[in-house]
Amino acid sequence: MDRRLTFSTGGLLRNRNYSDLKLECDGHVFEVHKVIVCSQSPMLAAACNGHFQEGYTNRVHIEIFQPQTVRQMIEFFYMQEYAVDEAQIARADQSTREEPSVLLQHVRVNAIADYYGVTQLTHLATSKIDTSLRSKWSAAEFCLVTQETFKTTGDVGLQSLIALIASEHIVELLACPKFLDLNLLRGFSLNLVQDLVARHQDELDKLDRETQGLYLLVKNQEARLTALQTTVKNQEERLTAMQTTKDTETARANRVIRNINHCISILNRTSTCARCEDAIENELELMMDSQTSLQAEVDPPEDEITRYLAKEITAQSKQARQKRPRSQNSEPQDDEDDDEDHGLPLPVPEKSTQVRSGRIRKRPKLPAGFEIDKISM
C-alpha cells in the first residue's frame, strides 16, 4: 500500500471526530470509519449495509473475542500491521486464567480475521506464527498453539502449517504427554499416527545403517587410495634412482669407449714398438748362433781354412746387422744379403726354448686423451 495512503489512514485511527461506526466488546467501545473497515471485511460490510440492526444503530457487538484481539484487528485496518503487547496479554489472560503467550495471541488474531473475512490479516498472523515456532521451538508451547488453533479458527492455511510442523517433530511430540492428551488425538487417529511414525522410524534406522555402511566403504576406499599413492610415490623414487644409475653407467661406458677408440687410433698409426724390435733382434741373434753351431756339428770343416772362413762370415753378418738403422714405424726386414752373398746354407732354426731375460719393466706412459675409470667399491 502506498505510504501516503497508509499515513492518512493512520491519522484517522487517532482522530475520532468523523467516525461513523462503533465496535463494542466486553465494555470497550472502538470508534471506526465504515469506509475503512467495511472495505476490508465482507462480514462487517454485510452487517452495515443490510437490513440488520447494526445498519440502523451503527453498532456492532463482538462477544466471542477479547478486546485486545479486536483492537489488533482495528489496528490492521488502518496500519496494515499489528503489534502484540505482552503486558496487555498478561492482563487479558488473568481473567481467563490462561498462560500468557504471544503465539496464542497470534492464533486469536488469525481466528478473528478468519471470522470477519480479513484475508490479508489471516496471512499476516499465520506468517508470524510460522516464524515464531521455527525460531524458538518448544513442544509444550506447540501443544497449546495446536489446541487453540483447532478450537478457535477455521483457517485452513494455519491448520496446514500446524500439521506440517508436527510432522517435522513427530517423534518428540509422541513422547510428550501434553500432545497425547490433546482432544484432537483419540482412538483411530492416534493409532494411525503412531503406526506411521514407527514405520517411518524403521525406515530411518535402515537408512542410518546403510549410511554407516557407505561411510565405512568410503573410508576403506580412501585408505586404499592412500596406499596406492604411497606405492606410486615409491615406484617413482625407484625409477628416479634407476635413471640416475643408468646415466652414471652410460657416462662410464662412454669413457671406456673413448679410451678404446683412442688406443685403436694409436695402434693404427704405429707398426711396431721398441720392445718388439728388441725381441726380434734377440731372436735373430739366437737363430744365427744356433745356425753356426749346427752347421759346425753337421758339416765340420775339412781344414783350418774352412773354419776360418765360416767364422769370418758369421762375424761380418753380425756387424752388418748392428750397422743397419732401425725405424720405429717400420718392421724389421730380413737381410737378403745374408742369404744370397754367402754360399753357406742356413738351416731352419728350431723354436727357441731360452727364457726371456728378466728385465725391469717401466710403467708405460699413458697417451694424451686417455681417461682412467675409477670404480668405487
Summary of the structure (lengths in Angstrom):
residues: 377
radius of gyration: 65.3
end to end distance: 97.7
largest distance: 195.6
contacts: 891
relative contact order: 0.04
helix: 67%
strand: 3%
